[in-house]
Amino acid sequence: MATTSSEKPFARLLCALAVLAVAAGCGGKEGGAPGKDNAARAGAAPSAEAIPIAAAAAERTAIPRRIEFVGTLAGVAQVTLSSEVEGTVEKVHADLGDPVPRGRTLLSLVQAEFLFRRDQARAEAAQVAAKLGIAPDAEGADVGKTSLVRRAQAEYDNARKDFERRKDLAAKNLIARKDEDDAEARYLVAEAGVRAAREEANNLLATLRARRAQAGLAEKKLADTLVRSPIDGFIEARLVSAGEYVKVGTPLFRIVDDHPIRLLGEVPESYAAALKPGLAVDLSVDSRPGKTFHGAIRRISPASNAANRAIQVEANFPNGNRELKSGFFGKAAILLRVDPNGVSVPKQAVVTFAGIEKVFVVDNGAVKERRVKLGDDLGERIEIVDGVSAGELVAVSRTGKLVQGSRVRVEPGDRR
């Protein structure tokens, strides 16, 4: 049918509206599909595809129970050697780090004055011995055998015999009474002389003992000019030099005996009942990283320190090669016992989040999240105090991708 020119614009408008309507219908269908898919995806269950993992069994492990503490190393003997006499240092025979056996001469003082004093004391003792008429070195002298007493005794005996003779003669009127009286007087004087001689001899013997003591003291002071080591050890410090004048008590050397060596430290008093001499102790020091030294508890303080509620302990360690030095800081652990029924897992099985430790236990192809309580660090493994039993299988890889109920597949060769 033919149309007029006035009808053409109206026809074009109808065609344009029809096209727009068709386009709008198609656009509505395409825009609605994505919204419907997101709603379905949001409400759907986790993917059923299994995650490949490595797994390991929780093992029954013998776990040592320890008390950890820190302390300071010290020699079994540490001596500050001081001068016992005054004098000038003549020569120093040992220096820092030198090994010194007991009795070795470390230092000598000028001896001239001490030699004179010794000789003087000996001479004074000999002088007193000469008055007694005995040898200077005689021991346990008998008073009755001294020259003083022997002379007095001889005079007494002679006076007594003379008195007895004159007494008999006077009884027979052969001599005057005065002669008898004179003889008696001489007798009594001689008797007193014996007592006096004994007293003087005893006094001289006491003086002799004093002079001998002085001579012995002079000998000791002379010997003290040679300063000797009182212990086997090493020179920790030399404190004087040749030519110095030292007084009594002046420190000369510090000596340490560090074989064995002691560790002094404190442990909490709550462990008091478990402590006893002989318990094994492991020690580590910064100067020997990676090395553990083995020793034992030797002494335990009978009292607790009220300031920190701790008990001091002393452990001894062999130190033949002197790797451990007096003054070192040490970290130690006392082995109390070994628990044979502990449970451990590899460290990588433990996941920590917000302060909570957990593991994923594999069961029938899925994982269950378990909160665990950790115990001692065992190196590559860690103790599980609570949450997992020995024999259970735990995930040790891809734990960051796992959640409660995740399907998993233990890869061949990854079961540890």
Secondary structure as a PSIPRED ss2 file (coil, helix, strand):
# PSIPRED VFORMAT (PSIPRED V4.0)

   1 M C   1.000  0.000  0.000
   2 A C   1.000  0.000  0.000
   3 T C   1.000  0.000  0.000
   4 T C   1.000  0.000  0.000
   5 S H   0.000  1.000  0.000
   6 S H   0.000  1.000  0.000
   7 E H   0.000  1.000  0.000
   8 K H   0.000  1.000  0.000
   9 P H   0.000  1.000  0.000
  10 F H   0.000  1.000  0.000
  11 A H   0.000  1.000  0.000
  12 R H   0.000  1.000  0.000
  13 L H   0.000  1.000  0.000
  14 L H   0.000  1.000  0.000
  15 C H   0.000  1.000  0.000
  16 A H   0.000  1.000  0.000
  17 L H   0.000  1.000  0.000
  18 A H   0.000  1.000  0.000
  19 V H   0.000  1.000  0.000
  20 L H   0.000  1.000  0.000
  21 A H   0.000  1.000  0.000
  22 V H   0.000  1.000  0.000
  23 A H   0.000  1.000  0.000
  24 A H   0.000  1.000  0.000
  25 G H   0.000  1.000  0.000
  26 C H   0.000  1.000  0.000
  27 G H   0.000  1.000  0.000
  28 G H   0.000  1.000  0.000
  29 K H   0.000  1.000  0.000
  30 E H   0.000  1.000  0.000
  31 G H   0.000  1.000  0.000
  32 G H   0.000  1.000  0.000
  33 A H   0.000  1.000  0.000
  34 P H   0.000  1.000  0.000
  35 G H   0.000  1.000  0.000
  36 K H   0.000  1.000  0.000
  37 D H   0.000  1.000  0.000
  38 N H   0.000  1.000  0.000
  39 A H   0.000  1.000  0.000
  40 A H   0.000  1.000  0.000
  41 R H   0.000  1.000  0.000
  42 A H   0.000  1.000  0.000
  43 G H   0.000  1.000  0.000
  44 A C   1.000  0.000  0.000
  45 A C   1.000  0.000  0.000
  46 P C   1.000  0.000  0.000
  47 S C   1.000  0.000  0.000
  48 A C   1.000  0.000  0.000
  49 E C   1.000  0.000  0.000
  50 A C   1.000  0.000  0.000
  51 I E   0.000  0.000  1.000
  52 P E   0.000  0.000  1.000
  53 I E   0.000  0.000  1.000
  54 A E   0.000  0.000  1.000
  55 A E   0.000  0.000  1.000
  56 A E   0.000  0.000  1.000
  57 A E   0.000  0.000  1.000
  58 A C   1.000  0.000  0.000
  59 E E   0.000  0.000  1.000
  60 R E   0.000  0.000  1.000
  61 T E   0.000  0.000  1.000
  62 A E   0.000  0.000  1.000
  63 I E   0.000  0.000  1.000
  64 P E   0.000  0.000  1.000
  65 R E   0.000  0.000  1.000
  66 R E   0.000  0.000  1.000
  67 I E   0.000  0.000  1.000
  68 E E   0.000  0.000  1.000
  69 F E   0.000  0.000  1.000
  70 V E   0.000  0.000  1.000
  71 G E   0.000  0.000  1.000
  72 T E   0.000  0.000  1.000
  73 L E   0.000  0.000  1.000
  74 A E   0.000  0.000  1.000
  75 G E   0.000  0.000  1.000
  76 V E   0.000  0.000  1.000
  77 A E   0.000  0.000  1.000
  78 Q E   0.000  0.000  1.000
  79 V E   0.000  0.000  1.000
  80 T E   0.000  0.000  1.000
  81 L E   0.000  0.000  1.000
  82 S E   0.000  0.000  1.000
  83 S C   1.000  0.000  0.000
  84 E C   1.000  0.000  0.000
  85 V C   1.000  0.000  0.000
  86 E C   1.000  0.000  0.000
  87 G E   0.000  0.000  1.000
  88 T E   0.000  0.000  1.000
  89 V E   0.000  0.000  1.000
  90 E E   0.000  0.000  1.000
  91 K E   0.000  0.000  1.000
  92 V E   0.000  0.000  1.000
  93 H C   1.000  0.000  0.000
  94 A C   1.000  0.000  0.000
  95 D C   1.000  0.000  0.000
  96 L C   1.000  0.000  0.000
  97 G C   1.000  0.000  0.000
  98 D C   1.000  0.000  0.000
  99 P E   0.000  0.000  1.000
 100 V E   0.000  0.000  1.000
 101 P C   1.000  0.000  0.000
 102 R C   1.000  0.000  0.000
 103 G C   1.000  0.000  0.000
 104 R C   1.000  0.000  0.000
 105 T E   0.000  0.000  1.000
 106 L E   0.000  0.000  1.000
 107 L E   0.000  0.000  1.000
 108 S E   0.000  0.000  1.000
 109 L E   0.000  0.000  1.000
 110 V C   1.000  0.000  0.000
 111 Q C   1.000  0.000  0.000
 112 A H   0.000  1.000  0.000
 113 E H   0.000  1.000  0.000
 114 F H   0.000  1.000  0.000
 115 L H   0.000  1.000  0.000
 116 F H   0.000  1.000  0.000
 117 R H   0.000  1.000  0.000
 118 R H   0.000  1.000  0.000
 119 D H   0.000  1.000  0.000
 120 Q H   0.000  1.000  0.000
 121 A H   0.000  1.000  0.000
 122 R H   0.000  1.000  0.000
 123 A H   0.000  1.000  0.000
 124 E H   0.000  1.000  0.000
 125 A H   0.000  1.000  0.000
 126 A H   0.000  1.000  0.000
 127 Q H   0.000  1.000  0.000
 128 V H   0.000  1.000  0.000
 129 A H   0.000  1.000  0.000
 130 A H   0.000  1.000  0.000
 131 K H   0.000  1.000  0.000
 132 L H   0.000  1.000  0.000
 133 G C   1.000  0.000  0.000
 134 I C   1.000  0.000  0.000
 135 A C   1.000  0.000  0.000
 136 P C   1.000  0.000  0.000
 137 D C   1.000  0.000  0.000
 138 A C   1.000  0.000  0.000
 139 E C   1.000  0.000  0.000
 140 G C   1.000  0.000  0.000
 141 A C   1.000  0.000  0.000
 142 D C   1.000  0.000  0.000
 143 V H   0.000  1.000  0.000
 144 G H   0.000  1.000  0.000
 145 K H   0.000  1.000  0.000
 146 T C   1.000  0.000  0.000
 147 S H   0.000  1.000  0.000
 148 L H   0.000  1.000  0.000
 149 V H   0.000  1.000  0.000
 150 R H   0.000  1.000  0.000
 151 R H   0.000  1.000  0.000
 152 A H   0.000  1.000  0.000
 153 Q H   0.000  1.000  0.000
 154 A H   0.000  1.000  0.000
 155 E H   0.000  1.000  0.000
 156 Y H   0.000  1.000  0.000
 157 D H   0.000  1.000  0.000
 158 N H   0.000  1.000  0.000
 159 A H   0.000  1.000  0.000
 160 R H   0.000  1.000  0.000
 161 K H   0.000  1.000  0.000
 162 D H   0.000  1.000  0.000
 163 F H   0.000  1.000  0.000
 164 E H   0.000  1.000  0.000
 165 R H   0.000  1.000  0.000
 166 R H   0.000  1.000  0.000
 167 K H   0.000  1.000  0.000
 168 D H   0.000  1.000  0.000
 169 L H   0.000  1.000  0.000
 170 A H   0.000  1.000  0.000
 171 A H   0.000  1.000  0.000
 172 K C   1.000  0.000  0.000
 173 N C   1.000  0.000  0.000
 174 L C   1.000  0.000  0.000
 175 I C   1.000  0.000  0.000
 176 A C   1.000  0.000  0.000
 177 R H   0.000  1.000  0.000
 178 K H   0.000  1.000  0.000
 179 D H   0.000  1.000  0.000
 180 E H   0.000  1.000  0.000
 181 D H   0.000  1.000  0.000
 182 D H   0.000  1.000  0.000
 183 A H   0.000  1.000  0.000
 184 E H   0.000  1.000  0.000
 185 A H   0.000  1.000  0.000
 186 R H   0.000  1.000  0.000
 187 Y H   0.000  1.000  0.000
 188 L H   0.000  1.000  0.000
 189 V H   0.000  1.000  0.000
 190 A H   0.000  1.000  0.000
 191 E H   0.000  1.000  0.000
 192 A H   0.000  1.000  0.000
 193 G H   0.000  1.000  0.000
 194 V H   0.000  1.000  0.000
 195 R H   0.000  1.000  0.000
 196 A H   0.000  1.000  0.000
 197 A H   0.000  1.000  0.000
 198 R H   0.000  1.000  0.000
 199 E H   0.000  1.000  0.000
 200 E H   0.000  1.000  0.000
 201 A H   0.000  1.000  0.000
 202 N H   0.000  1.000  0.000
 203 N H   0.000  1.000  0.000
 204 L H   0.000  1.000  0.000
 205 L H   0.000  1.000  0.000
 206 A H   0.000  1.000  0.000
 207 T H   0.000  1.000  0.000
 208 L H   0.000  1.000  0.000
 209 R H   0.000  1.000  0.000
 210 A H   0.000  1.000  0.000
 211 R H   0.000  1.000  0.000
 212 R H   0.000  1.000  0.000
 213 A H   0.000  1.000  0.000
 214 Q H   0.000  1.000  0.000
 215 A H   0.000  1.000  0.000
 216 G H   0.000  1.000  0.000
 217 L H   0.000  1.000  0.000
 218 A H   0.000  1.000  0.000
 219 E H   0.000  1.000  0.000
 220 K H   0.000  1.000  0.000
 221 K H   0.000  1.000  0.000
 222 L H   0.000  1.000  0.000
 223 A H   0.000  1.000  0.000
 224 D C   1.000  0.000  0.000
 225 T C   1.000  0.000  0.000
 226 L E   0.000  0.000  1.000
 227 V E   0.000  0.000  1.000
 228 R E   0.000  0.000  1.000
 229 S C   1.000  0.000  0.000
 230 P C   1.000  0.000  0.000
 231 I C   1.000  0.000  0.000
 232 D C   1.000  0.000  0.000
 233 G E   0.000  0.000  1.000
 234 F E   0.000  0.000  1.000
 235 I E   0.000  0.000  1.000
 236 E E   0.000  0.000  1.000
 237 A E   0.000  0.000  1.000
 238 R E   0.000  0.000  1.000
 239 L C   1.000  0.000  0.000
 240 V C   1.000  0.000  0.000
 241 S C   1.000  0.000  0.000
 242 A C   1.000  0.000  0.000
 243 G C   1.000  0.000  0.000
 244 E C   1.000  0.000  0.000
 245 Y E   0.000  0.000  1.000
 246 V E   0.000  0.000  1.000
 247 K C   1.000  0.000  0.000
 248 V C   1.000  0.000  0.000
 249 G C   1.000  0.000  0.000
 250 T C   1.000  0.000  0.000
 251 P E   0.000  0.000  1.000
 252 L E   0.000  0.000  1.000
 253 F E   0.000  0.000  1.000
 254 R E   0.000  0.000  1.000
 255 I E   0.000  0.000  1.000
 256 V E   0.000  0.000  1.000
 257 D E   0.000  0.000  1.000
 258 D E   0.000  0.000  1.000
 259 H E   0.000  0.000  1.000
 260 P E   0.000  0.000  1.000
 261 I E   0.000  0.000  1.000
 262 R E   0.000  0.000  1.000
 263 L E   0.000  0.000  1.000
 264 L E   0.000  0.000  1.000
 265 G E   0.000  0.000  1.000
 266 E E   0.000  0.000  1.000
 267 V E   0.000  0.000  1.000
 268 P E   0.000  0.000  1.000
 269 E H   0.000  1.000  0.000
 270 S H   0.000  1.000  0.000
 271 Y H   0.000  1.000  0.000
 272 A H   0.000  1.000  0.000
 273 A H   0.000  1.000  0.000
 274 A H   0.000  1.000  0.000
 275 L C   1.000  0.000  0.000
 276 K C   1.000  0.000  0.000
 277 P C   1.000  0.000  0.000
 278 G C   1.000  0.000  0.000
 279 L C   1.000  0.000  0.000
 280 A E   0.000  0.000  1.000
 281 V E   0.000  0.000  1.000
 282 D E   0.000  0.000  1.000
 283 L E   0.000  0.000  1.000
 284 S E   0.000  0.000  1.000
 285 V E   0.000  0.000  1.000
 286 D C   1.000  0.000  0.000
 287 S C   1.000  0.000  0.000
 288 R C   1.000  0.000  0.000
 289 P C   1.000  0.000  0.000
 290 G C   1.000  0.000  0.000
 291 K C   1.000  0.000  0.000
 292 T C   1.000  0.000  0.000
 293 F E   0.000  0.000  1.000
 294 H E   0.000  0.000  1.000
 295 G E   0.000  0.000  1.000
 296 A E   0.000  0.000  1.000
 297 I E   0.000  0.000  1.000
 298 R E   0.000  0.000  1.000
 299 R E   0.000  0.000  1.000
 300 I E   0.000  0.000  1.000
 301 S E   0.000  0.000  1.000
 302 P E   0.000  0.000  1.000
 303 A E   0.000  0.000  1.000
 304 S E   0.000  0.000  1.000
 305 N E   0.000  0.000  1.000
 306 A C   1.000  0.000  0.000
 307 A C   1.000  0.000  0.000
 308 N C   1.000  0.000  0.000
 309 R C   1.000  0.000  0.000
 310 A E   0.000  0.000  1.000
 311 I E   0.000  0.000  1.000
 312 Q E   0.000  0.000  1.000
 313 V E   0.000  0.000  1.000
 314 E E   0.000  0.000  1.000
 315 A E   0.000  0.000  1.000
 316 N E   0.000  0.000  1.000
 317 F E   0.000  0.000  1.000
 318 P C   1.000  0.000  0.000
 319 N C   1.000  0.000  0.000
 320 G C   1.000  0.000  0.000
 321 N C   1.000  0.000  0.000
 322 R C   1.000  0.000  0.000
 323 E C   1.000  0.000  0.000
 324 L C   1.000  0.000  0.000
 325 K C   1.000  0.000  0.000
 326 S C   1.000  0.000  0.000
 327 G C   1.000  0.000  0.000
 328 F C   1.000  0.000  0.000
 329 F E   0.000  0.000  1.000
 330 G E   0.000  0.000  1.000
 331 K E   0.000  0.000  1.000
 332 A E   0.000  0.000  1.000
 333 A E   0.000  0.000  1.000
 334 I E   0.000  0.000  1.000
 335 L E   0.000  0.000  1.000
 336 L E   0.000  0.000  1.000
 337 R E   0.000  0.000  1.000
 338 V E   0.000  0.000  1.000
 339 D E   0.000  0.000  1.000
 340 P E   0.000  0.000  1.000
 341 N E   0.000  0.000  1.000
 342 G E   0.000  0.000  1.000
 343 V E   0.000  0.000  1.000
 344 S E   0.000  0.000  1.000
 345 V E   0.000  0.000  1.000
 346 P E   0.000  0.000  1.000
 347 K H   0.000  1.000  0.000
 348 Q H   0.000  1.000  0.000
 349 A H   0.000  1.000  0.000
 350 V C   1.000  0.000  0.000
 351 V E   0.000  0.000  1.000
 352 T E   0.000  0.000  1.000
 353 F E   0.000  0.000  1.000
 354 A C   1.000  0.000  0.000
 355 G C   1.000  0.000  0.000
 356 I E   0.000  0.000  1.000
 357 E E   0.000  0.000  1.000
 358 K E   0.000  0.000  1.000
 359 V E   0.000  0.000  1.000
 360 F E   0.000  0.000  1.000
 361 V E   0.000  0.000  1.000
 362 V E   0.000  0.000  1.000
 363 D E   0.000  0.000  1.000
 364 N C   1.000  0.000  0.000
 365 G C   1.000  0.000  0.000
 366 A E   0.000  0.000  1.000
 367 V E   0.000  0.000  1.000
 368 K E   0.000  0.000  1.000
 369 E E   0.000  0.000  1.000
 370 R E   0.000  0.000  1.000
 371 R E   0.000  0.000  1.000
 372 V C   1.000  0.000  0.000
 373 K E   0.000  0.000  1.000
 374 L E   0.000  0.000  1.000
 375 G E   0.000  0.000  1.000
 376 D E   0.000  0.000  1.000
 377 D E   0.000  0.000  1.000
 378 L C   1.000  0.000  0.000
 379 G C   1.000  0.000  0.000
 380 E C   1.000  0.000  0.000
 381 R E   0.000  0.000  1.000
 382 I E   0.000  0.000  1.000
 383 E E   0.000  0.000  1.000
 384 I E   0.000  0.000  1.000
 385 V E   0.000  0.000  1.000
 386 D E   0.000  0.000  1.000
 387 G C   1.000  0.000  0.000
 388 V C   1.000  0.000  0.000
 389 S C   1.000  0.000  0.000
 390 A C   1.000  0.000  0.000
 391 G C   1.000  0.000  0.000
 392 E C   1.000  0.000  0.000
 393 L E   0.000  0.000  1.000
 394 V E   0.000  0.000  1.000
 395 A E   0.000  0.000  1.000
 396 V C   1.000  0.000  0.000
 397 S C   1.000  0.000  0.000
 398 R C   1.000  0.000  0.000
 399 T H   0.000  1.000  0.000
 400 G H   0.000  1.000  0.000
 401 K H   0.000  1.000  0.000
 402 L C   1.000  0.000  0.000
 403 V C   1.000  0.000  0.000
 404 Q C   1.000  0.000  0.000
 405 G C   1.000  0.000  0.000
 406 S C   1.000  0.000  0.000
 407 R E   0.000  0.000  1.000
 408 V E   0.000  0.000  1.000
 409 R E   0.000  0.000  1.000
 410 V E   0.000  0.000  1.000
 411 E E   0.000  0.000  1.000
 412 P E   0.000  0.000  1.000
 413 G E   0.000  0.000  1.000
 414 D E   0.000  0.000  1.000
 415 R E   0.000  0.000  1.000
 416 R C   1.000  0.000  0.000
